[in-house]
Amino acid sequence: MLIVINKVIISVLTNKLIKKTMEGYCVKCKAKREMKDAKEVSMKGKGGVVRRAMTGVCPKCGTKMFRILGKA
């Protein structure tokens, strides 16, 4: 069983703390930062393939950030 508290996942069965945060590259700050208000979206890829991506906001400057996810 997993419990989510402030974007941190806690595994109740194994008593382990699993931190799951999405990090992306901010082009304006030129640094990797944790995305604020991150959510998964679908993008149109090459050849009509649907690509998964995460979109969010840079917590420092407020610029929109993207991260393309791998195939799952």
N, CA, C, O and CB atoms as a CASP TS submission, in Angstrom:
PFRMAT TS
TARGET T0000
AUTHOR 0000-0000-0000
METHOD Language model
MODEL 1
PARENT N/A
ATOM      1  N   MET     1       0.843  -1.181   0.000  1.00  0.00           N
ATOM      2  CA  MET     1       0.000   0.000   0.000  1.00  0.00           C
ATOM      3  C   MET     1       0.888   1.244   0.000  1.00  0.00           C
ATOM      4  O   MET     1       1.868   1.314   0.742  1.00  0.00           O
ATOM      5  CB  MET     1      -0.959  -0.002   1.222  1.00  0.00           C
ATOM      6  N   LEU     2       0.542   2.219  -0.832  1.00  0.00           N
ATOM      7  CA  LEU     2       1.313   3.452  -0.929  1.00  0.00           C
ATOM      8  C   LEU     2       0.464   4.627  -0.471  1.00  0.00           C
ATOM      9  O   LEU     2      -0.728   4.694  -0.773  1.00  0.00           O
ATOM     10  CB  LEU     2       1.813   3.675  -2.371  1.00  0.00           C
ATOM     11  N   ILE     3       1.069   5.541   0.249  1.00  0.00           N
ATOM     12  CA  ILE     3       0.399   6.758   0.712  1.00  0.00           C
ATOM     13  C   ILE     3       1.152   7.944   0.120  1.00  0.00           C
ATOM     14  O   ILE     3       2.382   7.982   0.161  1.00  0.00           O
ATOM     15  CB  ILE     3       0.351   6.836   2.291  1.00  0.00           C
ATOM     16  N   VAL     4       0.414   8.923  -0.436  1.00  0.00           N
ATOM     17  CA  VAL     4       1.031  10.104  -1.022  1.00  0.00           C
ATOM     18  C   VAL     4       0.804  11.293  -0.096  1.00  0.00           C
ATOM     19  O   VAL     4      -0.338  11.646   0.200  1.00  0.00           O
ATOM     20  CB  VAL     4       0.461  10.388  -2.440  1.00  0.00           C
ATOM     21  N   ILE     5       1.891  11.908   0.359  1.00  0.00           N
ATOM     22  CA  ILE     5       1.833  13.090   1.222  1.00  0.00           C
ATOM     23  C   ILE     5       2.784  14.123   0.639  1.00  0.00           C
ATOM     24  O   ILE     5       3.993  13.897   0.593  1.00  0.00           O
ATOM     25  CB  ILE     5       2.206  12.745   2.717  1.00  0.00           C
ATOM     26  N   ASN     6       2.253  15.245   0.197  1.00  0.00           N
ATOM     27  CA  ASN     6       3.045  16.335  -0.376  1.00  0.00           C
ATOM     28  C   ASN     6       4.008  15.852  -1.467  1.00  0.00           C
ATOM     29  O   ASN     6       5.196  16.174  -1.443  1.00  0.00           O
ATOM     30  CB  ASN     6       3.828  17.034   0.723  1.00  0.00           C
ATOM     31  N   LYS     7       3.480  15.075  -2.423  1.00  0.00           N
ATOM     32  CA  LYS     7       4.229  14.549  -3.563  1.00  0.00           C
ATOM     33  C   LYS     7       5.345  13.593  -3.152  1.00  0.00           C
ATOM     34  O   LYS     7       6.273  13.364  -3.928  1.00  0.00           O
ATOM     35  CB  LYS     7       4.812  15.689  -4.359  1.00  0.00           C
ATOM     36  N   VAL     8       5.272  13.026  -1.930  1.00  0.00           N
ATOM     37  CA  VAL     8       6.233  12.023  -1.484  1.00  0.00           C
ATOM     38  C   VAL     8       5.461  10.744  -1.238  1.00  0.00           C
ATOM     39  O   VAL     8       4.457  10.741  -0.526  1.00  0.00           O
ATOM     40  CB  VAL     8       7.007  12.483  -0.196  1.00  0.00           C
ATOM     41  N   ILE     9       5.931   9.659  -1.830  1.00  0.00           N
ATOM     42  CA  ILE     9       5.242   8.384  -1.708  1.00  0.00           C
ATOM     43  C   ILE     9       5.870   7.591  -0.572  1.00  0.00           C
ATOM     44  O   ILE     9       7.087   7.416  -0.521  1.00  0.00           O
ATOM     45  CB  ILE     9       5.300   7.588  -3.037  1.00  0.00           C
ATOM     46  N   ILE    10       5.028   7.113   0.339  1.00  0.00           N
ATOM     47  CA  ILE    10       5.482   6.318   1.465  1.00  0.00           C
ATOM     48  C   ILE    10       4.906   4.915   1.317  1.00  0.00           C
ATOM     49  O   ILE    10       3.691   4.746   1.212  1.00  0.00           O
ATOM     50  CB  ILE    10       5.064   6.963   2.824  1.00  0.00           C
ATOM     51  N   SER    11       5.767   3.925   1.309  1.00  0.00           N
ATOM     52  CA  SER    11       5.335   2.542   1.236  1.00  0.00           C
ATOM     53  C   SER    11       5.074   2.051   2.651  1.00  0.00           C
ATOM     54  O   SER    11       5.993   1.979   3.467  1.00  0.00           O
ATOM     55  CB  SER    11       6.392   1.654   0.516  1.00  0.00           C
ATOM     56  N   VAL    12       3.816   1.710   2.946  1.00  0.00           N
ATOM     57  CA  VAL    12       3.426   1.303   4.287  1.00  0.00           C
ATOM     58  C   VAL    12       3.920  -0.108   4.598  1.00  0.00           C
ATOM     59  O   VAL    12       4.311  -0.384   5.732  1.00  0.00           O
ATOM     60  CB  VAL    12       1.908   1.379   4.442  1.00  0.00           C
ATOM     61  N   LEU    13       3.908  -0.996   3.618  1.00  0.00           N
ATOM     62  CA  LEU    13       4.290  -2.381   3.858  1.00  0.00           C
ATOM     63  C   LEU    13       5.776  -2.539   4.153  1.00  0.00           C
ATOM     64  O   LEU    13       6.153  -3.333   5.015  1.00  0.00           O
ATOM     65  CB  LEU    13       3.919  -3.225   2.672  1.00  0.00           C
ATOM     66  N   THR    14       6.618  -1.800   3.453  1.00  0.00           N
ATOM     67  CA  THR    14       8.057  -1.955   3.629  1.00  0.00           C
ATOM     68  C   THR    14       8.665  -0.848   4.478  1.00  0.00           C
ATOM     69  O   THR    14       9.867  -0.874   4.741  1.00  0.00           O
ATOM     70  CB  THR    14       8.737  -1.991   2.287  1.00  0.00           C
ATOM     71  N   ASN    15       7.883   0.104   4.906  1.00  0.00           N
ATOM     72  CA  ASN    15       8.339   1.243   5.717  1.00  0.00           C
ATOM     73  C   ASN    15       9.485   2.007   5.055  1.00  0.00           C
ATOM     74  O   ASN    15      10.379   2.510   5.735  1.00  0.00           O
ATOM     75  CB  ASN    15       8.779   0.761   7.094  1.00  0.00           C
ATOM     76  N   LYS    16       9.450   2.090   3.734  1.00  0.00           N
ATOM     77  CA  LYS    16      10.465   2.826   2.988  1.00  0.00           C
ATOM     78  C   LYS    16       9.872   4.112   2.448  1.00  0.00           C
ATOM     79  O   LYS    16       8.692   4.171   2.103  1.00  0.00           O
ATOM     80  CB  LYS    16      11.035   1.973   1.840  1.00  0.00           C
ATOM     81  N   LEU    17      10.683   5.117   2.382  1.00  0.00           N
ATOM     82  CA  LEU    17      10.279   6.408   1.837  1.00  0.00           C
ATOM     83  C   LEU    17      10.767   6.477   0.401  1.00  0.00           C
ATOM     84  O   LEU    17      11.972   6.420   0.155  1.00  0.00           O
ATOM     85  CB  LEU    17      10.845   7.598   2.688  1.00  0.00           C
ATOM     86  N   ILE    18       9.851   6.597  -0.549  1.00  0.00           N
ATOM     87  CA  ILE    18      10.183   6.675  -1.967  1.00  0.00           C
ATOM     88  C   ILE    18       9.851   8.088  -2.438  1.00  0.00           C
ATOM     89  O   ILE    18       8.681   8.464  -2.516  1.00  0.00           O
ATOM     90  CB  ILE    18       9.405   5.589  -2.806  1.00  0.00           C
ATOM     91  N   LYS    19      10.869   8.857  -2.745  1.00  0.00           N
ATOM     92  CA  LYS    19      10.638  10.227  -3.194  1.00  0.00           C
ATOM     93  C   LYS    19      10.450  10.216  -4.700  1.00  0.00           C
ATOM     94  O   LYS    19      11.345   9.797  -5.434  1.00  0.00           O
ATOM     95  CB  LYS    19      11.814  11.165  -2.786  1.00  0.00           C
ATOM     96  N   LYS    20       9.287  10.675  -5.173  1.00  0.00           N
ATOM     97  CA  LYS    20       8.995  10.698  -6.595  1.00  0.00           C
ATOM     98  C   LYS    20       8.710  12.142  -7.004  1.00  0.00           C
ATOM     99  O   LYS    20       7.601  12.643  -6.820  1.00  0.00           O
ATOM    100  CB  LYS    20       7.792   9.764  -6.940  1.00  0.00           C
ATOM    101  N   THR    21       9.705  12.789  -7.550  1.00  0.00           N
ATOM    102  CA  THR    21       9.547  14.158  -8.015  1.00  0.00           C
ATOM    103  C   THR    21       9.984  14.219  -9.466  1.00  0.00           C
ATOM    104  O   THR    21      10.825  13.431  -9.897  1.00  0.00           O
ATOM    105  CB  THR    21      10.362  15.155  -7.142  1.00  0.00           C
ATOM    106  N   MET    22       9.426  15.136 -10.211  1.00  0.00           N
ATOM    107  CA  MET    22       9.783  15.257 -11.613  1.00  0.00           C
ATOM    108  C   MET    22      10.713  16.455 -11.773  1.00  0.00           C
ATOM    109  O   MET    22      10.373  17.584 -11.421  1.00  0.00           O
ATOM    110  CB  MET    22       8.516  15.404 -12.507  1.00  0.00           C
ATOM    111  N   GLU    23      11.887  16.175 -12.311  1.00  0.00           N
ATOM    112  CA  GLU    23      12.888  17.197 -12.522  1.00  0.00           C
ATOM    113  C   GLU    23      12.976  17.492 -14.012  1.00  0.00           C
ATOM    114  O   GLU    23      12.936  16.576 -14.833  1.00  0.00           O
ATOM    115  CB  GLU    23      14.259  16.759 -11.955  1.00  0.00           C
ATOM    116  N   GLY    24      13.095  18.747 -14.354  1.00  0.00           N
ATOM    117  CA  GLY    24      13.223  19.154 -15.741  1.00  0.00           C
ATOM    118  C   GLY    24      14.261  20.253 -15.876  1.00  0.00           C
ATOM    119  O   GLY    24      14.753  20.779 -14.877  1.00  0.00           O
ATOM    120  N   TYR    25      14.595  20.600 -17.116  1.00  0.00           N
ATOM    121  CA  TYR    25      15.594  21.638 -17.375  1.00  0.00           C
ATOM    122  C   TYR    25      14.894  22.952 -17.680  1.00  0.00           C
ATOM    123  O   TYR    25      14.070  23.028 -18.592  1.00  0.00           O
ATOM    124  CB  TYR    25      16.526  21.234 -18.546  1.00  0.00           C
ATOM    125  N   CYS    26      15.223  23.982 -16.918  1.00  0.00           N
ATOM    126  CA  CYS    26      14.674  25.322 -17.166  1.00  0.00           C
ATOM    127  C   CYS    26      15.613  26.052 -18.118  1.00  0.00           C
ATOM    128  O   CYS    26      16.782  26.268 -17.800  1.00  0.00           O
ATOM    129  CB  CYS    26      14.494  26.130 -15.825  1.00  0.00           C
ATOM    130  N   VAL    27      15.105  26.428 -19.278  1.00  0.00           N
ATOM    131  CA  VAL    27      15.935  27.081 -20.293  1.00  0.00           C
ATOM    132  C   VAL    27      16.304  28.493 -19.859  1.00  0.00           C
ATOM    133  O   VAL    27      17.396  28.972 -20.166  1.00  0.00           O
ATOM    134  CB  VAL    27      15.206  27.117 -21.647  1.00  0.00           C
ATOM    135  N   LYS    28      15.414  29.154 -19.156  1.00  0.00           N
ATOM    136  CA  LYS    28      15.676  30.527 -18.721  1.00  0.00           C
ATOM    137  C   LYS    28      16.739  30.567 -17.614  1.00  0.00           C
ATOM    138  O   LYS    28      17.652  31.391 -17.662  1.00  0.00           O
ATOM    139  CB  LYS    28      14.374  31.185 -18.229  1.00  0.00           C
ATOM    140  N   CYS    29      16.619  29.676 -16.617  1.00  0.00           N
ATOM    141  CA  CYS    29      17.579  29.624 -15.507  1.00  0.00           C
ATOM    142  C   CYS    29      18.854  28.861 -15.885  1.00  0.00           C
ATOM    143  O   CYS    29      19.887  29.014 -15.233  1.00  0.00           O
ATOM    144  CB  CYS    29      16.929  28.971 -14.285  1.00  0.00           C
ATOM    145  N   LYS    30      18.778  28.039 -16.940  1.00  0.00           N
ATOM    146  CA  LYS    30      19.866  27.175 -17.380  1.00  0.00           C
ATOM    147  C   LYS    30      20.310  26.223 -16.270  1.00  0.00           C
ATOM    148  O   LYS    30      21.500  26.057 -16.003  1.00  0.00           O
ATOM    149  CB  LYS    30      21.046  28.016 -17.849  1.00  0.00           C
ATOM    150  N   ALA    31      19.298  25.593 -15.624  1.00  0.00           N
ATOM    151  CA  ALA    31      19.583  24.648 -14.545  1.00  0.00           C
ATOM    152  C   ALA    31      18.456  23.626 -14.447  1.00  0.00           C
ATOM    153  O   ALA    31      17.327  23.893 -14.858  1.00  0.00           O
ATOM    154  CB  ALA    31      19.766  25.387 -13.196  1.00  0.00           C
ATOM    155  N   LYS    32      18.773  22.450 -13.895  1.00  0.00           N
ATOM    156  CA  LYS    32      17.747  21.449 -13.638  1.00  0.00           C
ATOM    157  C   LYS    32      17.038  21.809 -12.345  1.00  0.00           C
ATOM    158  O   LYS    32      17.673  22.095 -11.329  1.00  0.00           O
ATOM    159  CB  LYS    32      18.357  20.018 -13.563  1.00  0.00           C
ATOM    160  N   ARG    33      15.720  21.789 -12.397  1.00  0.00           N
ATOM    161  CA  ARG    33      14.916  22.126 -11.218  1.00  0.00           C
ATOM    162  C   ARG    33      13.725  21.186 -11.131  1.00  0.00           C
ATOM    163  O   ARG    33      13.306  20.601 -12.130  1.00  0.00           O
ATOM    164  CB  ARG    33      14.441  23.603 -11.268  1.00  0.00           C
ATOM    165  N   GLU    34      13.187  21.049  -9.931  1.00  0.00           N
ATOM    166  CA  GLU    34      11.982  20.264  -9.711  1.00  0.00           C
ATOM    167  C   GLU    34      10.785  21.058 -10.224  1.00  0.00           C
ATOM    168  O   GLU    34      10.631  22.236  -9.902  1.00  0.00           O
ATOM    169  CB  GLU    34      11.812  19.901  -8.204  1.00  0.00           C
ATOM    170  N   MET    35       9.941  20.410 -11.022  1.00  0.00           N
ATOM    171  CA  MET    35       8.774  21.095 -11.592  1.00  0.00           C
ATOM    172  C   MET    35       7.704  21.316 -10.531  1.00  0.00           C
ATOM    173  O   MET    35       7.442  20.449  -9.697  1.00  0.00           O
ATOM    174  CB  MET    35       8.193  20.287 -12.765  1.00  0.00           C
ATOM    175  N   LYS    36       7.099  22.486 -10.580  1.00  0.00           N
ATOM    176  CA  LYS    36       5.961  22.788  -9.725  1.00  0.00           C
ATOM    177  C   LYS    36       4.696  22.556 -10.555  1.00  0.00           C
ATOM    178  O   LYS    36       4.670  22.892 -11.739  1.00  0.00           O
ATOM    179  CB  LYS    36       6.030  24.266  -9.166  1.00  0.00           C
ATOM    180  N   ASP    37       3.665  21.996  -9.963  1.00  0.00           N
ATOM    181  CA  ASP    37       2.389  21.700 -10.634  1.00  0.00           C
ATOM    182  C   ASP    37       2.607  20.803 -11.856  1.00  0.00           C
ATOM    183  O   ASP    37       2.033  21.048 -12.917  1.00  0.00           O
ATOM    184  CB  ASP    37       1.687  23.010 -11.058  1.00  0.00           C
ATOM    185  N   ALA    38       3.432  19.769 -11.706  1.00  0.00           N
ATOM    186  CA  ALA    38       3.739  18.866 -12.821  1.00  0.00           C
ATOM    187  C   ALA    38       2.550  17.965 -13.124  1.00  0.00           C
ATOM    188  O   ALA    38       1.889  17.457 -12.218  1.00  0.00           O
ATOM    189  CB  ALA    38       4.980  18.014 -12.504  1.00  0.00           C
ATOM    190  N   LYS    39       2.288  17.775 -14.427  1.00  0.00           N
ATOM    191  CA  LYS    39       1.241  16.851 -14.850  1.00  0.00           C
ATOM    192  C   LYS    39       1.650  16.222 -16.169  1.00  0.00           C
ATOM    193  O   LYS    39       2.392  16.820 -16.950  1.00  0.00           O
ATOM    194  CB  LYS    39      -0.130  17.571 -14.981  1.00  0.00           C
ATOM    195  N   GLU    40       1.158  15.001 -16.415  1.00  0.00           N
ATOM    196  CA  GLU    40       1.504  14.275 -17.629  1.00  0.00           C
ATOM    197  C   GLU    40       0.586  14.693 -18.773  1.00  0.00           C
ATOM    198  O   GLU    40      -0.625  14.818 -18.594  1.00  0.00           O
ATOM    199  CB  GLU    40       1.417  12.756 -17.395  1.00  0.00           C
ATOM    200  N   VAL    41       1.174  14.909 -19.952  1.00  0.00           N
ATOM    201  CA  VAL    41       0.427  15.289 -21.146  1.00  0.00           C
ATOM    202  C   VAL    41       0.844  14.390 -22.301  1.00  0.00           C
ATOM    203  O   VAL    41       1.844  13.678 -22.206  1.00  0.00           O
ATOM    204  CB  VAL    41       0.658  16.784 -21.498  1.00  0.00           C
ATOM    205  N   SER    42       0.086  14.418 -23.388  1.00  0.00           N
ATOM    206  CA  SER    42       0.409  13.673 -24.608  1.00  0.00           C
ATOM    207  C   SER    42       0.808  14.663 -25.689  1.00  0.00           C
ATOM    208  O   SER    42       0.177  15.705 -25.861  1.00  0.00           O
ATOM    209  CB  SER    42      -0.796  12.795 -25.077  1.00  0.00           C
ATOM    210  N   MET    43       1.873  14.319 -26.420  1.00  0.00           N
ATOM    211  CA  MET    43       2.339  15.165 -27.514  1.00  0.00           C
ATOM    212  C   MET    43       2.330  14.359 -28.802  1.00  0.00           C
ATOM    213  O   MET    43       2.485  13.138 -28.783  1.00  0.00           O
ATOM    214  CB  MET    43       3.756  15.727 -27.226  1.00  0.00           C
ATOM    215  N   LYS    44       2.147  15.046 -29.912  1.00  0.00           N
ATOM    216  CA  LYS    44       2.196  14.380 -31.208  1.00  0.00           C
ATOM    217  C   LYS    44       3.656  14.195 -31.591  1.00  0.00           C
ATOM    218  O   LYS    44       4.430  15.152 -31.590  1.00  0.00           O
ATOM    219  CB  LYS    44       1.426  15.194 -32.297  1.00  0.00           C
ATOM    220  N   GLY    45       4.033  12.958 -31.921  1.00  0.00           N
ATOM    221  CA  GLY    45       5.406  12.663 -32.288  1.00  0.00           C
ATOM    222  C   GLY    45       5.546  12.409 -33.777  1.00  0.00           C
ATOM    223  O   GLY    45       4.593  12.556 -34.542  1.00  0.00           O
ATOM    224  N   LYS    46       6.732  12.031 -34.166  1.00  0.00           N
ATOM    225  CA  LYS    46       7.051  11.760 -35.552  1.00  0.00           C
ATOM    226  C   LYS    46       6.279  10.539 -36.048  1.00  0.00           C
ATOM    227  O   LYS    46       6.225   9.523 -35.354  1.00  0.00           O
ATOM    228  CB  LYS    46       8.557  11.551 -35.721  1.00  0.00           C
ATOM    229  N   GLY    47       5.689  10.620 -37.220  1.00  0.00           N
ATOM    230  CA  GLY    47       4.968   9.498 -37.793  1.00  0.00           C
ATOM    231  C   GLY    47       3.612   9.241 -37.148  1.00  0.00           C
ATOM    232  O   GLY    47       3.071   8.141 -37.264  1.00  0.00           O
ATOM    233  N   GLY    48       3.060  10.238 -36.474  1.00  0.00           N
ATOM    234  CA  GLY    48       1.740  10.083 -35.851  1.00  0.00           C
ATOM    235  C   GLY    48       1.755   9.336 -34.528  1.00  0.00           C
ATOM    236  O   GLY    48       0.698   8.964 -34.019  1.00  0.00           O
ATOM    237  N   VAL    49       2.927   9.113 -33.966  1.00  0.00           N
ATOM    238  CA  VAL    49       3.061   8.415 -32.689  1.00  0.00           C
ATOM    239  C   VAL    49       2.769   9.389 -31.555  1.00  0.00           C
ATOM    240  O   VAL    49       3.153  10.557 -31.613  1.00  0.00           O
ATOM    241  CB  VAL    49       4.480   7.798 -32.534  1.00  0.00           C
ATOM    242  N   VAL    50       2.095   8.905 -30.534  1.00  0.00           N
ATOM    243  CA  VAL    50       1.811   9.743 -29.371  1.00  0.00           C
ATOM    244  C   VAL    50       2.969   9.620 -28.381  1.00  0.00           C
ATOM    245  O   VAL    50       3.345   8.512 -28.001  1.00  0.00           O
ATOM    246  CB  VAL    50       0.456   9.337 -28.700  1.00  0.00           C
ATOM    247  N   ARG    51       3.534  10.752 -27.963  1.00  0.00           N
ATOM    248  CA  ARG    51       4.647  10.772 -27.013  1.00  0.00           C
ATOM    249  C   ARG    51       4.141  11.265 -25.663  1.00  0.00           C
ATOM    250  O   ARG    51       3.325  12.184 -25.593  1.00  0.00           O
ATOM    251  CB  ARG    51       5.809  11.671 -27.528  1.00  0.00           C
ATOM    252  N   ARG    52       4.630  10.647 -24.595  1.00  0.00           N
ATOM    253  CA  ARG    52       4.292  11.091 -23.247  1.00  0.00           C
ATOM    254  C   ARG    52       5.277  12.167 -22.813  1.00  0.00           C
ATOM    255  O   ARG    52       6.458  12.107 -23.153  1.00  0.00           O
ATOM    256  CB  ARG    52       4.301   9.902 -22.249  1.00  0.00           C
ATOM    257  N   ALA    53       4.792  13.151 -22.063  1.00  0.00           N
ATOM    258  CA  ALA    53       5.661  14.217 -21.573  1.00  0.00           C
ATOM    259  C   ALA    53       5.109  14.751 -20.260  1.00  0.00           C
ATOM    260  O   ALA    53       3.931  14.571 -19.953  1.00  0.00           O
ATOM    261  CB  ALA    53       5.789  15.357 -22.617  1.00  0.00           C
ATOM    262  N   MET    54       5.956  15.399 -19.496  1.00  0.00           N
ATOM    263  CA  MET    54       5.534  16.080 -18.276  1.00  0.00           C
ATOM    264  C   MET    54       5.672  17.573 -18.515  1.00  0.00           C
ATOM    265  O   MET    54       6.639  18.023 -19.130  1.00  0.00           O
ATOM    266  CB  MET    54       6.376  15.619 -17.030  1.00  0.00           C
ATOM    267  N   THR    55       4.719  18.329 -18.037  1.00  0.00           N
ATOM    268  CA  THR    55       4.785  19.783 -18.137  1.00  0.00           C
ATOM    269  C   THR    55       4.557  20.371 -16.754  1.00  0.00           C
ATOM    270  O   THR    55       3.777  19.846 -15.960  1.00  0.00           O
ATOM    271  CB  THR    55       3.741  20.331 -19.157  1.00  0.00           C
ATOM    272  N   GLY    56       5.239  21.451 -16.486  1.00  0.00           N
ATOM    273  CA  GLY    56       5.125  22.104 -15.186  1.00  0.00           C
ATOM    274  C   GLY    56       5.678  23.508 -15.269  1.00  0.00           C
ATOM    275  O   GLY    56       5.901  24.037 -16.358  1.00  0.00           O
ATOM    276  N   VAL    57       5.899  24.108 -14.115  1.00  0.00           N
ATOM    277  CA  VAL    57       6.375  25.486 -14.023  1.00  0.00           C
ATOM    278  C   VAL    57       7.648  25.508 -13.181  1.00  0.00           C
ATOM    279  O   VAL    57       7.739  24.807 -12.173  1.00  0.00           O
ATOM    280  CB  VAL    57       5.281  26.423 -13.411  1.00  0.00           C
ATOM    281  N   CYS    58       8.628  26.311 -13.589  1.00  0.00           N
ATOM    282  CA  CYS    58       9.853  26.482 -12.817  1.00  0.00           C
ATOM    283  C   CYS    58       9.517  27.228 -11.527  1.00  0.00           C
ATOM    284  O   CYS    58       8.896  28.290 -11.586  1.00  0.00           O
ATOM    285  CB  CYS    58      10.937  27.248 -13.641  1.00  0.00           C
ATOM    286  N   PRO    59       9.910  26.705 -10.364  1.00  0.00           N
ATOM    287  CA  PRO    59       9.569  27.369  -9.109  1.00  0.00           C
ATOM    288  C   PRO    59      10.311  28.679  -8.889  1.00  0.00           C
ATOM    289  O   PRO    59       9.865  29.509  -8.097  1.00  0.00           O
ATOM    290  CB  PRO    59       9.849  26.452  -7.967  1.00  0.00           C
ATOM    291  N   LYS    60      11.435  28.884  -9.575  1.00  0.00           N
ATOM    292  CA  LYS    60      12.217  30.095  -9.365  1.00  0.00           C
ATOM    293  C   LYS    60      11.774  31.253 -10.253  1.00  0.00           C
ATOM    294  O   LYS    60      11.571  32.368  -9.772  1.00  0.00           O
ATOM    295  CB  LYS    60      13.669  29.808  -9.607  1.00  0.00           C
ATOM    296  N   CYS    61      11.621  30.979 -11.582  1.00  0.00           N
ATOM    297  CA  CYS    61      11.325  32.077 -12.506  1.00  0.00           C
ATOM    298  C   CYS    61       9.914  32.034 -13.093  1.00  0.00           C
ATOM    299  O   CYS    61       9.463  33.023 -13.670  1.00  0.00           O
ATOM    300  CB  CYS    61      12.320  32.065 -13.624  1.00  0.00           C
ATOM    301  N   GLY    62       9.204  30.900 -12.958  1.00  0.00           N
ATOM    302  CA  GLY    62       7.831  30.814 -13.451  1.00  0.00           C
ATOM    303  C   GLY    62       7.701  30.445 -14.921  1.00  0.00           C
ATOM    304  O   GLY    62       6.603  30.515 -15.474  1.00  0.00           O
ATOM    305  N   THR    63       8.797  30.054 -15.567  1.00  0.00           N
ATOM    306  CA  THR    63       8.769  29.655 -16.973  1.00  0.00           C
ATOM    307  C   THR    63       8.181  28.261 -17.101  1.00  0.00           C
ATOM    308  O   THR    63       8.398  27.409 -16.240  1.00  0.00           O
ATOM    309  CB  THR    63      10.183  29.703 -17.588  1.00  0.00           C
ATOM    310  N   LYS    64       7.428  28.024 -18.189  1.00  0.00           N
ATOM    311  CA  LYS    64       6.855  26.709 -18.445  1.00  0.00           C
ATOM    312  C   LYS    64       7.967  25.741 -18.825  1.00  0.00           C
ATOM    313  O   LYS    64       8.833  26.069 -19.636  1.00  0.00           O
ATOM    314  CB  LYS    64       5.781  26.778 -19.560  1.00  0.00           C
ATOM    315  N   MET    65       7.942  24.525 -18.226  1.00  0.00           N
ATOM    316  CA  MET    65       8.974  23.512 -18.461  1.00  0.00           C
ATOM    317  C   MET    65       8.348  22.254 -19.050  1.00  0.00           C
ATOM    318  O   MET    65       7.193  21.938 -18.763  1.00  0.00           O
ATOM    319  CB  MET    65       9.724  23.177 -17.150  1.00  0.00           C
ATOM    320  N   PHE    66       9.110  21.536 -19.875  1.00  0.00           N
ATOM    321  CA  PHE    66       8.684  20.250 -20.443  1.00  0.00           C
ATOM    322  C   PHE    66       9.768  19.224 -20.198  1.00  0.00           C
ATOM    323  O   PHE    66      10.952  19.553 -20.126  1.00  0.00           O
ATOM    324  CB  PHE    66       8.379  20.372 -21.964  1.00  0.00           C
ATOM    325  N   ARG    67       9.349  17.975 -20.072  1.00  0.00           N
ATOM    326  CA  ARG    67      10.270  16.851 -20.045  1.00  0.00           C
ATOM    327  C   ARG    67       9.621  15.710 -20.802  1.00  0.00           C
ATOM    328  O   ARG    67       8.532  15.264 -20.442  1.00  0.00           O
ATOM    329  CB  ARG    67      10.631  16.433 -18.583  1.00  0.00           C
ATOM    330  N   ILE    68      10.277  15.235 -21.843  1.00  0.00           N
ATOM    331  CA  ILE    68       9.745  14.121 -22.632  1.00  0.00           C
ATOM    332  C   ILE    68      10.096  12.825 -21.913  1.00  0.00           C
ATOM    333  O   ILE    68      11.254  12.593 -21.566  1.00  0.00           O
ATOM    334  CB  ILE    68      10.315  14.127 -24.098  1.00  0.00           C
ATOM    335  N   LEU    69       9.097  11.990 -21.694  1.00  0.00           N
ATOM    336  CA  LEU    69       9.270  10.732 -20.971  1.00  0.00           C
ATOM    337  C   LEU    69       9.587   9.603 -21.931  1.00  0.00           C
ATOM    338  O   LEU    69       9.270   9.682 -23.118  1.00  0.00           O
ATOM    339  CB  LEU    69       8.017  10.398 -20.159  1.00  0.00           C
ATOM    340  N   GLY    70      10.204   8.568 -21.426  1.00  0.00           N
ATOM    341  CA  GLY    70      10.529   7.406 -22.226  1.00  0.00           C
ATOM    342  C   GLY    70       9.315   6.536 -22.432  1.00  0.00           C
ATOM    343  O   GLY    70       8.243   6.804 -21.890  1.00  0.00           O
ATOM    344  N   LYS    71       9.488   5.493 -23.216  1.00  0.00           N
ATOM    345  CA  LYS    71       8.405   4.563 -23.467  1.00  0.00           C
ATOM    346  C   LYS    71       8.191   3.693 -22.246  1.00  0.00           C
ATOM    347  O   LYS    71       9.145   3.221 -21.628  1.00  0.00           O
ATOM    348  CB  LYS    71       8.695   3.703 -24.703  1.00  0.00           C
ATOM    349  N   ALA    72       6.945   3.488 -21.910  1.00  0.00           N
ATOM    350  CA  ALA    72       6.654   2.667 -20.727  1.00  0.00           C
ATOM    351  C   ALA    72       5.998   1.435 -21.209  1.00  0.00           C
ATOM    352  O   ALA    72       5.647   0.569 -20.409  1.00  0.00           O
ATOM    353  CB  ALA    72       5.763   3.400 -19.689  1.00  0.00           C
TER
END
